[in-house]
Amino acid sequence: MSRAQVKIVAVAAVLAAVALIVPHTSSFIILLATRAFAFSILVMSVDLLLGFTGLASLGQAAYLGIGAYLTAILATRYHIGLGGDFWLVLALAMLGAAALAALFGLFAMRASGVYFLMITLALGQCVWGLAYRWNSLTGGDNGINLSQRPRFFGIDLANEVTFFYLVFALFTASLVVLYTLVRSPFGRSLVGIRERELRMKVLGYNTWLHKYLAFIIAGAFGGLSGVLWVHTAGIVSTDAVVLTTSVDALLMAVLGGAGTLVGGVIGAAVVFFIREYLSTLVHWWQYALGGIYVLVILYLPGGLMSIPQRLREWRATSGAAAAKGVVMPAPAGRAG
């Protein structure tokens, strides 16, 4: 098998193991895994922009917020989305988030680099301000509480295991769709734009349109994440659209390995474990999380997903040095 096929088999095996093991653990672990998978969809949408298109966005929380608020408003005010029409709400949330991304993209795509970063930050803050000020619709700081989860076809999502499997299934579907997308000619063109946009323009590619479409697709998956997130938490408030939510998603993508999709899931798992579990054991969990970020940036610029490659490089270098009678030190990273 090729290296790509080996990676696919390894990821499938890990996901299968998680699906089999997690439901037999405690309620806390099931909830933690559910939250991590729901948020991982947002992280993968960030990675589509950052890792494959070269666009670092700080406004992705806006699309999660659109999905979450739309779900909560329809459920509490119109009792829509609590039965078989859950899938309709899911589609509406993705379309609504994609529409917002299409609007925001008209402004964001006029810039690049740090200017793109600042524009997406400003646009995301606009959504936060709207959620904060429009009390009659969003509840302001108090947010909107969901008293129940959907129930359809005899399936009650109030059951934590059932809901975990739904989130897991939608996460897996999102991973497959995004992986297929980035492996397609369109995805390859995004990588080309990331590496050398001018050359892609010379080759005849409409680089603006490619980036714009990637921006919209990332927004749609952010909306999907929002639907699952609000049903996981049972509440949506301004915390869902605050800047730190976008920063968290961006840092998780970098921590796991930008440009890998799966790396974002690993980054989300590490952060949620430290923030939700380790914080219950020790008071210095922030230092642990900050230390991990620093060490990864300094010694693993490719993120946690680059560990196998770094080990292979070290073994190859050590083997070559041993043949010459030179003792090589352990692998050391470099800032990138």
C-alpha positions, 0 to 999 in steps of 0.5 A: 500500500502507498503511504496515503493508503496506510494513513487512511487505514490508520485513521479509519482504525482509530475512529473505529476504536473510538466509536467502540470504546467511548460509549462504554466509558463514563458519562463525562468522557462521552460528553467530552468526546461529543464536544470534541467531535462537534468542535472538530468540524469547525477546526477542519473548516479552519484547516481548509482555509489555513492549511490548504488555501493559506488563509488564516481566518479569525472569524470562523466562530461567526458561522458556528454562531449562525448554525447554533443560534438558528437551531436554538431560535427555530427550536424554542420559538417555532418548535422546528428541528425537534423531530424529523425536521432536524435534518431540515434545520441542519441544511438551513444552518449550513445554507445560512452560514454559507450565505453569510460566508459568501457575503463576508468573502466579498470583503475578506477576499480583497486582502491577504496575509495579516490584512485578511486576518484582521478583516475576518476578525472584524467581521466576526466581531460584527456577528458577536456585536449583533448577538450581544445587542439583539436581546429580543432575538438572541437573549444577549448575554443570557443566550437561549436554552434548549430544553430538549434534543430532537427525537425522530424515527424512534431515536431519542437524542437525549440519550448521550450514547445515541447523540454521540453516535450522531455527532460522530457520524456527521463528523466522519461524513464531514471528514470524508467530504473534506478529504475528497475535496482537498484531494480533487483538482479543486483542492490541488488548485487551492494548494497551488494558490497557497504555495504560489498564487502568482504562478497559478494566475499565470497558468490561467486559474481564477485564484480569487474564485477558488479562494472565495469558494473555499471560504464559502465551503468552510463557512457551511461546515462551520454552520454544521458544527454550530448545530451540533454544538448547541445541542451538545451544550444545551445553550447558545450565548455570545460565548459561541461567537466570541473571538476566543472561539475562533482563536481556539479553532485556529490554534487547534488546527496548528497544534494538530498540523495544518493541511492534514484535516485529521490534525485538527481533530487531534489538536481539538482532542488535546485541548479539550482533554486539558481544558475539561479534564486536566483542569479538574485535577490541577490548577496549573492546566493553563501552563500545561496547555501553553507549554504544549503550544510553545513546544509544538511551534518550536520543535514540531512546526508541522504539528503533532501529525508531523511526529512520525515524519520527524522520527523517520528523518531522525532514524535516517540521519542516525543510520547514515551517521552510524555508517560513518561512525558519528553519534547523532543527537536526538531530533531537534526542531526548528522554528518555522 
